[in-house]
Amino acid sequence: MQMLTKFETKSSRVKGTAFHPKRPWILASLHNGSIQLWDYRMGTLLDRFEEHEGPVRGISFHPTQELFVSGGDDYKVKVWNYRTRRCIFTLQGHLDYVRTVYFHPEQPWIISASDDQTIRIWNWQSRQCIAVLTGHNHYVMCAQFHPTDDLVVSACLDQTVRVWDISGLRRKSAAGAQPMMGDPLSSQRLNTQGDFFNVTDVVVKFVLEGHTRGVNWATFHPTMPLILSCGDDRQVKIWRMNESRAWEVDTCRGHYNNVNSALFHPKRELILSDSEDKTIRVWDTTRRTLLQTFRRDQDRFWCMNAHPELNLFAAGHDNGLIVFKLERERPASAIHQNSLLYVKDSQVRLHDFTSANDAPMVSIRTAPAGQYLPPPRTMSFNPAEKAVLLTSDAEGGSYELYNLPRQVNGQVSDSAQARRGAGSCAIWTGRNRFAVLDKAAQQILIKDLTNQTTKTIKPPVTVEAIFNAPGSQILLSTATSVVLFDVQTRQVVSEINAAPVKYVVWSSDMSTVALLCKHTITLANKQLDQLCQVHETIRIKSAMWDASGVLLYTTLNHIKFALPRGDSGIVRTIDNPIYLVRVQGGDLHCLDREGSVNVIKIDPTEYRFKLALQHRNYEEVVSII
């Protein structure tokens, strides 16, 4: 498992982070009293909000409105409109530091936890406090609404986690009851029966005892009846609850300092936790085993949260924040004529472009219980033998050779017959042989269909990756260049300067090639003579040639084109990253991160017009006009 850092900031200590549910934005609340709004795709600071006096600890976006809420050491809860860029109003009532603030997913409510030993629920439309939850007898470090049920979970330095039932509050607001006016504590003194003072509105459902030091964080599982908590006893605890009781399931031990936050991975059976021991740890939810530890040299971690929809996480530390993900989301795929082979749900699937039929072909290896197996990174297809090579980062780099069934009949063959070996890259170089890069030993092994090594080649340069090329040639990618290498003669044919290449895309007749780096595309002919270079400020994701010799490529948020002679432009914007697999006229076939094959309609007029002008094909120019 890798931590793939997508964005990093340098700032004062970050005490809270919040992802926008739809836009590529993240809020950071800082120890110096400032709130920053960043675009994590573009890596730019969009805005800064400075009205709090002292550290800002809690921050959260509204799920649908153009609002966010913040809470700080000035005892204030502030609601902001990010479009008008100002604080709309301030909610006052807490008597000590505000630790966390969150919006309710549906109701017009905000929940805040404070060092005054209370939790408050506010109606942000009427701007009134509608409930004060008392019972904790130390600083309340965290309080959150349940994503779907009428529940609240809170964590406190009194060593307990409490679950509160707020169904009475929902019933009261549905009946149109007047919100609590003025100071709720004075209301309590006036009305000792307590009906007015939320005794029937909010009740303690469970008190979870088990931590031996103060509890810093508690959160619900998004779909299951589970609670996660962590604290100064350096433990992460999992609790299960039903209608009548809640009990401790297990404890994850491994941190060696206070654990400040923990969360359930929204899509996988994983738990993430971060701590003042300068680590983020990933645990297996079912077996409660430690899978991975990510360390920073200098920075203690203070907060962490997950994106509500995407596979992204953010963690705040002493000197800024990081936005990261735990695994690559690009499905491994290969194209042959009218077919696409791709990996989805631990199967190699075959998609027919003409009929749009989609069928599983072979099951691939899955992780043993309690272990993590990264998804396949690349696929190479051998149409003559109907065999695929999959490479992944498992075990330091490995490949698997699968034979596909000859007929597509919906029968899925088993992964047991797969042949495996060590190597960071594996590609077919002929109908009965493939090349494997052993990066550590700096050797290229030529193997036959039985996975036996027939030849060992010592490359003339330090190779980072290998890619396919016409005939008996392969491309060797180094840190600063790409080398065209003939496997049979063991000679360097040519070389081109390029940043570290991530993907290589050949045109259908193998006459031109696109070398894709993180921020540049180099177009060259098959002798590796450079035709042009395209630079992008944000990451390049995929590319495909169309029949007329124009390269279409995708960045995080655009589909673009590049002409071999150097002109480029935008075709259209996209909401989420996609991976191009085929271009046919105005139809773009692509894979998304869920592994679904989609067709996007585009207007090719602009790049066809420019290409016709370049080729001085004036008849086509006139017909386009």
SULFEN-V384651 format. One record per residue. N is the residue number from 1. RES is the residue in one small letter. PSI is psi in degrees with one decimal (none if undefined). OMEGA is omega in whole degrees, -180 to 180 (* if undefined). D_LAST is the distance of its C-alpha to the last C-alpha in Angstrom with 1 decimal. Layout:
# SULFEN-V384651
N/RES/PSI/OMEGA/D_LAST ; N/RES/PSI/OMEGA/D_LAST
This chain:
# SULFEN-V384651
1/m/135.5/-179/52.9 ; 2/q/153.2/166/51.0 ; 3/m/109.2/-180/50.2 ; 4/l/102.1/-177/46.5 ; 5/t/122.2/-178/46.2 ; 6/k/-23.3/-176/42.8 ; 7/f/143.0/-179/43.8 ; 8/e/142.1/177/46.8 ; 9/t/157.9/172/48.1 ; 10/k/123.9/-178/51.0 ; 11/s/-173.5/169/53.0 ; 12/s/170.0/-177/56.3 ; 13/r/131.9/-180/57.7 ; 14/v/118.9/-178/55.5 ; 15/k/-17.7/179/57.6 ; 16/g/148.5/176/54.9 ; 17/t/154.5/178/51.3 ; 18/a/128.7/175/48.9 ; 19/f/141.5/169/45.5 ; 20/h/138.2/-176/43.0 ; 21/p/-27.0/-175/42.5 ; 22/k/-42.6/-175/38.7 ; 23/r/157.7/-178/37.4 ; 24/p/57.7/-175/38.0 ; 25/w/151.0/172/40.9 ; 26/i/136.1/175/44.5 ; 27/l/140.9/174/47.4 ; 28/a/125.6/176/50.3 ; 29/s/130.5/-168/53.6 ; 30/l/156.2/179/55.6 ; 31/h/-20.8/-179/59.4 ; 32/n/6.8/176/58.9 ; 33/g/-1.9/-178/57.9 ; 34/s/153.7/171/54.1 ; 35/i/127.6/180/51.4 ; 36/q/142.7/173/48.1 ; 37/l/117.2/-177/44.7 ; 38/w/147.6/165/42.7 ; 39/d/108.3/-173/39.2 ; 40/y/-15.6/175/40.4 ; 41/r/-46.6/-178/37.0 ; 42/m/-17.1/-179/36.0 ; 43/g/34.9/-176/39.6 ; 44/t/147.1/174/39.7 ; 45/l/117.3/-176/42.3 ; 46/l/-36.7/-174/40.7 ; 47/d/164.1/177/43.9 ; 48/r/135.2/-178/47.6 ; 49/f/121.6/-174/50.1 ; 50/e/88.6/174/53.6 ; 51/e/-16.7/179/56.1 ; 52/h/147.0/173/58.5 ; 53/e/112.0/-178/61.8 ; 54/g/177.5/-175/62.5 ; 55/p/143.4/174/60.9 ; 56/v/117.2/-173/58.2 ; 57/r/-36.1/-176/59.0 ; 58/g/140.6/179/57.1 ; 59/i/141.6/-180/53.4 ; 60/s/138.5/173/51.2 ; 61/f/149.2/169/47.8 ; 62/h/141.5/-177/47.8 ; 63/p/-27.2/-177/46.1 ; 64/t/-29.4/-176/43.8 ; 65/q/166.7/-180/44.4 ; 66/e/53.0/-174/43.3 ; 67/l/154.1/162/46.8 ; 68/f/161.1/-177/49.0 ; 69/v/145.6/179/52.7 ; 70/s/153.2/177/55.0 ; 71/g/142.1/-173/58.7 ; 72/g/-172.2/-178/60.9 ; 73/d/-3.5/175/64.3 ; 74/d/14.0/178/64.5 ; 75/y/7.5/-172/65.3 ; 76/k/145.0/169/62.1 ; 77/v/120.3/-176/59.3 ; 78/k/136.9/176/56.2 ; 79/v/128.4/-174/53.1 ; 80/w/149.5/169/49.9 ; 81/n/117.1/-176/46.5 ; 82/y/-16.0/179/44.0 ; 83/r/-45.3/177/41.2 ; 84/t/-8.1/173/43.5 ; 85/r/36.8/179/45.1 ; 86/r/161.1/175/48.7 ; 87/c/124.0/-177/51.8 ; 88/i/-45.2/179/52.2 ; 89/f/165.6/-180/55.8 ; 90/t/133.5/178/58.7 ; 91/l/119.4/-177/60.9 ; 92/q/142.7/-177/64.5 ; 93/g/-32.8/176/67.5 ; 94/h/149.4/-175/67.7 ; 95/l/7.9/179/70.7 ; 96/d/-176.4/-177/69.6 ; 97/y/139.2/173/66.5 ; 98/v/124.3/-173/63.6 ; 99/r/-48.2/179/62.6 ; 100/t/152.4/174/59.7 ; 101/v/138.7/179/57.5 ; 102/y/147.5/170/55.3 ; 103/f/150.4/171/53.5 ; 104/h/143.1/-178/54.4 ; 105/p/-25.3/-177/51.6 ; 106/e/-46.8/-176/51.9 ; 107/q/158.4/178/54.6 ; 108/p/55.8/-174/54.3 ; 109/w/151.4/171/56.8 ; 110/i/138.4/174/57.2 ; 111/i/135.4/179/59.9 ; 112/s/140.9/178/61.6 ; 113/a/142.3/-171/64.3 ; 114/s/159.3/174/66.7 ; 115/d/-6.1/175/69.7 ; 116/d/11.2/175/71.6 ; 117/q/15.0/178/72.2 ; 118/t/162.6/170/70.1 ; 119/i/134.5/179/66.7 ; 120/r/142.4/171/65.2 ; 121/i/127.7/-177/62.6 ; 122/w/147.6/169/60.9 ; 123/n/112.8/-175/58.8 ; 124/w/-12.2/175/56.0 ; 125/q/-46.2/178/55.1 ; 126/s/-10.5/179/58.7 ; 127/r/36.2/-179/59.2 ; 128/q/153.4/170/62.6 ; 129/c/125.7/-176/64.4 ; 130/i/-10.6/177/65.1 ; 131/a/142.3/171/67.1 ; 132/v/121.1/-177/69.1 ; 133/l/108.9/-179/69.9 ; 134/t/153.4/-180/73.2 ; 135/g/-36.8/174/75.2 ; 136/h/148.6/179/74.1 ; 137/n/34.4/171/76.6 ; 138/h/-175.1/180/74.7 ; 139/y/130.5/175/71.2 ; 140/v/114.3/-171/68.5 ; 141/m/-22.3/-173/65.8 ; 142/c/141.1/172/63.1 ; 143/a/131.7/-177/62.4 ; 144/q/147.7/171/59.5 ; 145/f/151.8/171/58.6 ; 146/h/143.1/-177/58.3 ; 147/p/-27.8/-177/54.6 ; 148/t/-31.2/-174/55.6 ; 149/d/166.7/180/59.4 ; 150/d/64.9/-177/61.6 ; 151/l/154.0/173/62.9 ; 152/v/141.4/173/63.1 ; 153/v/140.3/180/64.2 ; 154/s/149.4/178/65.8 ; 155/a/140.6/-172/67.2 ; 156/c/154.1/177/70.1 ; 157/l/-1.1/173/72.3 ; 158/d/11.4/175/75.2 ; 159/q/14.3/179/74.3 ; 160/t/156.9/167/73.0 ; 161/v/131.8/179/69.8 ; 162/r/142.0/172/69.8 ; 163/v/127.5/-176/67.8 ; 164/w/141.5/177/67.8 ; 165/d/118.2/-179/67.2 ; 166/i/21.2/-178/65.2 ; 167/s/-31.8/177/65.0 ; 168/g/-36.9/179/67.4 ; 169/l/-40.0/178/65.1 ; 170/r/-44.1/-180/62.2 ; 171/r/-41.3/-178/64.5 ; 172/k/-42.4/-179/65.7 ; 173/s/-31.9/177/62.3 ; 174/a/-32.4/180/61.2 ; 175/a/-4.5/177/64.2 ; 176/g/26.7/180/63.1 ; 177/a/151.4/178/66.1 ; 178/q/137.3/176/66.2 ; 179/p/159.3/179/65.3 ; 180/m/126.8/-178/68.1 ; 181/m/152.8/174/68.7 ; 182/g/-147.9/-175/70.0 ; 183/d/117.5/-178/71.6 ; 184/p/-28.8/-178/72.0 ; 185/l/-36.8/177/75.0 ; 186/s/-32.5/177/76.9 ; 187/s/-36.7/-180/76.0 ; 188/q/-40.1/-179/77.6 ; 189/r/-34.5/-180/80.8 ; 190/l/-37.5/-171/80.8 ; 191/n/89.2/-174/80.3 ; 192/t/-20.5/177/82.3 ; 193/q/-31.0/171/81.6 ; 194/g/1.0/179/78.1 ; 195/d/-38.7/178/76.1 ; 196/f/-35.3/-178/74.2 ; 197/f/63.9/163/73.9 ; 198/n/15.1/-180/71.5 ; 199/v/-37.6/177/74.3 ; 200/t/-17.2/-178/73.0 ; 201/d/-46.1/-176/69.4 ; 202/v/125.3/179/69.2 ; 203/v/149.3/176/71.8 ; 204/v/126.1/-180/72.2 ; 205/k/-48.3/180/71.5 ; 206/f/147.1/167/72.3 ; 207/v/117.6/-176/73.7 ; 208/l/115.6/-180/72.8 ; 209/e/134.8/-177/75.4 ; 210/g/-31.6/175/75.2 ; 211/h/143.2/-178/73.8 ; 212/t/-3.6/173/76.7 ; 213/r/-178.1/-178/75.0 ; 214/g/146.8/-180/72.6 ; 215/v/127.9/-177/69.3 ; 216/n/-23.8/-172/66.1 ; 217/w/144.3/172/63.5 ; 218/a/140.2/-178/63.2 ; 219/t/153.4/177/60.2 ; 220/f/153.8/168/59.6 ; 221/h/141.8/-176/57.8 ; 222/p/-30.6/-176/54.5 ; 223/t/-25.5/-175/55.6 ; 224/m/159.7/-179/59.2 ; 225/p/60.2/-178/62.5 ; 226/l/151.2/175/62.8 ; 227/i/143.6/177/63.4 ; 228/l/135.6/177/63.0 ; 229/s/157.8/179/65.2 ; 230/c/157.5/-174/66.0 ; 231/g/-164.9/-177/68.4 ; 232/d/-4.5/172/70.8 ; 233/d/8.5/175/72.7 ; 234/r/17.9/-176/69.8 ; 235/q/151.3/171/69.1 ; 236/v/121.6/-176/66.2 ; 237/k/142.8/176/67.6 ; 238/i/131.1/-180/66.1 ; 239/w/146.7/175/67.6 ; 240/r/147.8/179/67.2 ; 241/m/153.1/168/68.0 ; 242/n/-162.6/-176/68.6 ; 243/e/-32.3/-170/69.7 ; 244/s/-23.6/-177/73.3 ; 245/r/167.6/176/73.2 ; 246/a/142.1/-176/71.4 ; 247/w/156.9/-180/72.5 ; 248/e/131.0/-179/71.7 ; 249/v/-50.1/-176/70.1 ; 250/d/171.4/-180/69.9 ; 251/t/136.2/174/69.6 ; 252/c/116.5/-179/67.2 ; 253/r/140.8/-180/69.3 ; 254/g/-33.5/176/68.0 ; 255/h/147.8/179/67.1 ; 256/y/25.9/169/69.8 ; 257/n/-179.6/-178/69.1 ; 258/n/134.2/175/68.1 ; 259/v/120.9/-171/65.2 ; 260/n/-29.6/176/63.0 ; 261/s/158.0/180/60.4 ; 262/a/152.1/179/59.5 ; 263/l/156.1/172/56.9 ; 264/f/134.5/173/56.1 ; 265/h/128.7/-175/52.9 ; 266/p/-24.3/-172/50.7 ; 267/k/-10.6/-176/49.5 ; 268/r/164.2/179/52.2 ; 269/e/62.7/-177/56.0 ; 270/l/152.8/172/56.3 ; 271/i/137.6/174/58.0 ; 272/l/138.8/176/57.0 ; 273/s/150.0/176/59.5 ; 274/d/154.6/-164/59.7 ; 275/s/165.5/173/62.8 ; 276/e/-2.2/173/64.5 ; 277/d/11.1/175/65.3 ; 278/k/24.3/179/61.8 ; 279/t/153.9/163/60.5 ; 280/i/129.5/-179/58.1 ; 281/r/145.8/179/59.5 ; 282/v/128.5/-176/57.9 ; 283/w/151.6/173/60.4 ; 284/d/123.1/-175/60.3 ; 285/t/-39.7/-173/60.8 ; 286/t/-41.2/-177/62.7 ; 287/r/-6.0/178/65.0 ; 288/r/33.4/179/65.1 ; 289/t/150.3/178/64.8 ; 290/l/122.4/-180/63.2 ; 291/l/-38.7/-173/60.1 ; 292/q/147.7/175/58.8 ; 293/t/128.1/176/59.6 ; 294/f/122.8/-175/57.2 ; 295/r/147.1/168/59.1 ; 296/r/147.4/-176/58.4 ; 297/d/-44.7/-168/60.7 ; 298/q/-24.7/-160/61.4 ; 299/d/126.5/171/59.9 ; 300/r/141.7/179/61.6 ; 301/f/139.9/-176/59.3 ; 302/w/-26.1/-175/59.7 ; 303/c/159.2/178/57.1 ; 304/m/143.4/172/54.5 ; 305/n/163.8/-177/52.2 ; 306/a/147.4/174/49.6 ; 307/h/139.5/-177/46.0 ; 308/p/-23.4/-177/46.2 ; 309/e/-36.5/-175/43.4 ; 310/l/165.5/180/42.3 ; 311/n/63.8/-177/44.4 ; 312/l/146.2/177/45.2 ; 313/f/155.6/176/48.4 ; 314/a/140.9/177/49.5 ; 315/a/133.5/178/52.8 ; 316/g/138.1/-178/54.3 ; 317/h/-171.3/-174/56.8 ; 318/d/-28.6/-173/58.9 ; 319/n/24.7/178/56.0 ; 320/g/-152.9/178/52.8 ; 321/l/160.0/172/51.0 ; 322/i/140.4/170/49.2 ; 323/v/127.1/-173/46.5 ; 324/f/164.9/168/46.8 ; 325/k/165.0/-171/46.5 ; 326/l/-14.6/177/48.9 ; 327/e/157.3/178/46.8 ; 328/r/147.1/-177/43.4 ; 329/e/-1.3/180/41.2 ; 330/r/120.7/176/38.7 ; 331/p/134.3/176/39.5 ; 332/a/135.6/-176/40.3 ; 333/s/161.8/176/37.9 ; 334/a/146.9/-177/36.9 ; 335/i/137.2/172/34.3 ; 336/h/116.5/-180/35.0 ; 337/q/-115.7/-176/32.6 ; 338/n/16.3/-175/32.0 ; 339/s/149.3/174/34.6 ; 340/l/128.6/171/35.2 ; 341/l/133.4/-180/38.7 ; 342/y/162.2/-178/39.5 ; 343/v/129.5/176/42.6 ; 344/k/134.1/177/43.3 ; 345/d/47.6/177/46.8 ; 346/s/30.9/174/48.7 ; 347/q/147.7/166/47.1 ; 348/v/123.4/-178/44.7 ; 349/r/153.3/178/42.2 ; 350/l/124.6/178/39.9 ; 351/h/126.3/178/36.6 ; 352/d/120.4/-176/34.8 ; 353/f/-36.7/-175/31.0 ; 354/t/-45.2/-177/30.7 ; 355/s/-12.1/-176/33.6 ; 356/a/16.0/174/33.7 ; 357/n/144.8/-179/37.4 ; 358/d/121.3/-175/39.2 ; 359/a/143.8/175/42.7 ; 360/p/145.6/-178/45.3 ; 361/m/-47.7/-177/46.5 ; 362/v/142.6/174/49.2 ; 363/s/141.1/179/51.0 ; 364/i/167.4/-174/51.1 ; 365/r/138.7/175/54.0 ; 366/t/166.0/-175/54.6 ; 367/a/139.9/171/56.8 ; 368/p/159.5/-178/60.5 ; 369/a/136.0/177/61.9 ; 370/g/4.8/178/62.2 ; 371/q/163.3/-180/59.9 ; 372/y/133.6/177/56.3 ; 373/l/117.2/-180/53.9 ; 374/p/151.3/-179/50.5 ; 375/p/157.6/178/47.5 ; 376/p/141.8/-177/46.1 ; 377/r/-43.4/-179/43.8 ; 378/t/160.0/177/42.1 ; 379/m/137.7/175/41.9 ; 380/s/131.5/-173/41.8 ; 381/f/136.4/176/41.6 ; 382/n/99.3/-175/43.4 ; 383/p/-29.3/-178/42.0 ; 384/a/-41.6/-177/44.7 ; 385/e/0.8/-176/47.5 ; 386/k/57.2/-179/45.7 ; 387/a/147.3/177/46.9 ; 388/v/145.4/172/45.5 ; 389/l/126.2/175/46.6 ; 390/l/133.2/174/46.5 ; 391/t/147.9/177/47.4 ; 392/s/172.0/180/48.6 ; 393/d/8.8/-180/50.5 ; 394/a/144.4/176/53.6 ; 395/e/38.2/178/56.9 ; 396/g/13.7/-179/55.3 ; 397/g/114.4/-179/52.6 ; 398/s/160.4/177/52.9 ; 399/y/157.9/176/51.1 ; 400/e/138.5/-179/51.6 ; 401/l/117.1/-179/51.0 ; 402/y/137.2/172/50.4 ; 403/n/127.2/-179/50.4 ; 404/l/151.4/175/48.1 ; 405/p/146.1/-179/49.3 ; 406/r/-36.4/-179/48.1 ; 407/q/142.4/174/47.3 ; 408/v/99.2/-177/45.3 ; 409/n/15.4/180/47.8 ; 410/g/-9.3/177/47.9 ; 411/q/130.7/-178/51.1 ; 412/v/120.9/179/51.0 ; 413/s/158.6/-171/53.0 ; 414/d/157.1/-178/55.2 ; 415/s/-3.1/-173/54.8 ; 416/a/-31.2/-176/58.3 ; 417/q/2.6/-177/57.4 ; 418/a/141.4/174/55.0 ; 419/r/139.5/-174/56.0 ; 420/r/161.1/175/55.8 ; 421/g/170.6/179/56.2 ; 422/a/141.3/179/55.8 ; 423/g/143.7/-176/52.8 ; 424/s/-22.2/177/49.9 ; 425/c/144.6/175/47.1 ; 426/a/125.9/-180/47.2 ; 427/i/150.1/176/44.6 ; 428/w/136.1/176/44.8 ; 429/t/-2.8/178/45.0 ; 430/g/-178.6/-175/45.8 ; 431/r/-21.0/-178/46.7 ; 432/n/23.0/178/50.2 ; 433/r/152.3/177/50.2 ; 434/f/158.0/-179/48.8 ; 435/a/137.7/179/49.0 ; 436/v/132.1/177/50.5 ; 437/l/119.3/170/50.6 ; 438/d/98.1/-170/53.9 ; 439/k/-38.9/-177/53.0 ; 440/a/-45.8/-179/56.5 ; 441/a/-5.1/-176/58.0 ; 442/q/57.4/176/54.9 ; 443/q/147.5/171/54.9 ; 444/i/120.1/-179/52.4 ; 445/l/127.3/174/54.1 ; 446/i/124.4/-175/53.0 ; 447/k/156.4/177/54.1 ; 448/d/-174.9/-174/54.3 ; 449/l/-19.3/178/53.7 ; 450/t/7.5/178/57.3 ; 451/n/20.2/177/56.4 ; 452/q/138.8/179/58.9 ; 453/t/123.6/179/58.1 ; 454/t/-19.7/-177/57.9 ; 455/k/143.1/175/57.0 ; 456/t/128.3/-177/57.0 ; 457/i/131.8/173/54.8 ; 458/k/110.6/-176/55.4 ; 459/p/153.0/-177/52.0 ; 460/p/-8.9/-179/52.0 ; 461/v/166.7/176/50.4 ; 462/t/112.7/-169/51.0 ; 463/v/131.6/175/48.5 ; 464/e/-33.8/-178/47.1 ; 465/a/158.2/175/45.0 ; 466/i/147.3/-180/44.0 ; 467/f/160.8/-177/40.7 ; 468/n/159.9/-179/39.8 ; 469/a/168.0/-177/38.4 ; 470/p/148.4/173/38.1 ; 471/g/-136.2/-177/41.3 ; 472/s/16.2/-177/44.6 ; 473/q/155.9/171/43.0 ; 474/i/159.4/176/42.7 ; 475/l/130.9/176/41.2 ; 476/l/120.9/179/43.9 ; 477/s/126.6/175/42.8 ; 478/t/-175.9/-178/45.1 ; 479/a/-24.2/-175/45.2 ; 480/t/-4.2/-176/43.3 ; 481/s/173.5/172/41.6 ; 482/v/130.3/-176/40.5 ; 483/v/131.6/173/42.5 ; 484/l/118.2/-170/41.6 ; 485/f/132.2/177/45.0 ; 486/d/118.6/-175/46.2 ; 487/v/-37.3/-175/48.7 ; 488/q/-46.1/-179/50.6 ; 489/t/-11.5/-178/51.2 ; 490/r/37.3/-179/51.3 ; 491/q/148.1/172/49.4 ; 492/v/122.7/-179/46.7 ; 493/v/-47.3/178/43.7 ; 494/s/173.2/-177/41.6 ; 495/e/146.0/179/41.1 ; 496/i/139.8/179/38.4 ; 497/n/133.9/179/39.1 ; 498/a/150.3/172/37.9 ; 499/a/168.7/-179/39.3 ; 500/p/121.0/-173/41.0 ; 501/v/131.9/180/38.5 ; 502/k/-37.0/-178/38.4 ; 503/y/152.3/179/36.0 ; 504/v/130.8/-179/34.5 ; 505/v/116.7/177/31.4 ; 506/w/147.6/172/30.9 ; 507/s/165.5/-173/27.8 ; 508/s/-33.0/179/28.5 ; 509/d/10.3/178/29.5 ; 510/m/26.5/-179/31.5 ; 511/s/-25.7/179/29.8 ; 512/t/154.4/-177/28.7 ; 513/v/144.8/174/30.4 ; 514/a/124.3/178/29.8 ; 515/l/113.1/-174/33.0 ; 516/l/120.0/173/33.0 ; 517/c/-175.1/-178/35.5 ; 518/k/-42.0/-176/36.2 ; 519/h/3.6/179/33.9 ; 520/t/152.4/171/32.1 ; 521/i/127.9/175/30.1 ; 522/t/122.4/176/30.7 ; 523/l/133.0/-178/28.4 ; 524/a/162.5/173/30.4 ; 525/n/-177.6/-173/30.7 ; 526/k/-12.1/172/33.6 ; 527/q/5.6/-178/35.9 ; 528/l/31.5/169/35.2 ; 529/d/126.2/-175/33.7 ; 530/q/130.8/176/31.6 ; 531/l/-46.0/177/27.9 ; 532/c/173.1/178/27.3 ; 533/q/138.9/180/28.7 ; 534/v/131.7/180/27.4 ; 535/h/139.1/177/29.8 ; 536/e/147.6/178/30.0 ; 537/t/-27.4/177/32.6 ; 538/i/171.8/-167/33.2 ; 539/r/138.6/175/34.0 ; 540/i/133.5/-172/31.6 ; 541/k/-40.2/-176/32.3 ; 542/s/168.9/178/30.5 ; 543/a/157.1/178/27.7 ; 544/m/141.8/176/26.2 ; 545/w/141.3/171/24.0 ; 546/d/173.4/-171/21.2 ; 547/a/-25.2/-176/20.9 ; 548/s/-0.7/178/18.3 ; 549/g/20.2/175/20.7 ; 550/v/136.8/178/19.4 ; 551/l/124.2/171/22.3 ; 552/l/135.3/-179/22.2 ; 553/y/160.9/-179/25.2 ; 554/t/142.2/168/27.0 ; 555/t/-169.6/179/29.3 ; 556/l/-32.3/-175/31.7 ; 557/n/13.0/178/29.2 ; 558/h/152.3/162/25.6 ; 559/i/128.6/-176/23.3 ; 560/k/169.0/175/21.6 ; 561/f/154.9/175/19.8 ; 562/a/127.8/176/21.0 ; 563/l/146.2/-177/19.5 ; 564/p/-23.5/-179/22.4 ; 565/r/4.9/168/22.0 ; 566/g/-9.4/179/22.5 ; 567/d/145.1/176/19.4 ; 568/s/163.6/-179/19.9 ; 569/g/175.9/-178/18.8 ; 570/i/133.2/175/19.6 ; 571/v/-47.9/177/18.2 ; 572/r/164.7/176/20.7 ; 573/t/157.3/176/24.3 ; 574/i/152.9/-178/27.2 ; 575/d/-41.0/-177/30.7 ; 576/n/153.1/-179/32.7 ; 577/p/141.0/176/32.5 ; 578/i/163.4/-178/31.1 ; 579/y/113.7/-176/31.3 ; 580/l/137.7/176/28.4 ; 581/v/-19.5/180/29.7 ; 582/r/142.4/175/26.7 ; 583/v/125.4/178/22.9 ; 584/q/102.7/-178/21.5 ; 585/g/-124.2/180/17.8 ; 586/g/10.8/180/17.4 ; 587/d/125.9/174/21.2 ; 588/l/118.3/174/23.4 ; 589/h/132.8/-176/27.0 ; 590/c/159.5/172/29.4 ; 591/l/141.3/173/33.1 ; 592/d/-178.2/-175/34.4 ; 593/r/-14.6/175/37.8 ; 594/e/-4.5/-179/39.6 ; 595/g/26.5/177/38.6 ; 596/s/140.6/178/36.4 ; 597/v/123.8/-178/33.4 ; 598/n/158.1/175/30.3 ; 599/v/126.3/179/26.8 ; 600/i/131.4/177/24.1 ; 601/k/133.0/176/20.7 ; 602/i/163.9/176/17.9 ; 603/d/107.3/-177/14.1 ; 604/p/6.9/-171/13.2 ; 605/t/-46.6/-173/9.4 ; 606/e/-49.4/-176/10.5 ; 607/y/-26.5/175/12.9 ; 608/r/-38.8/178/11.1 ; 609/f/-47.4/-180/8.5 ; 610/k/-37.9/179/11.7 ; 611/l/-41.3/179/13.6 ; 612/a/-38.7/176/11.5 ; 613/l/-42.9/180/11.9 ; 614/q/-39.3/-179/15.5 ; 615/h/0.5/-177/16.1 ; 616/r/37.4/178/14.5 ; 617/n/80.2/-169/12.8 ; 618/y/-25.1/176/10.4 ; 619/e/-43.4/179/10.0 ; 620/e/-37.3/177/8.5 ; 621/v/-47.4/-179/6.3 ; 622/v/-42.4/-178/5.1 ; 623/s/-35.0/177/5.5 ; 624/i/-41.6/179/3.8 ; 625/i/none/*/0.0
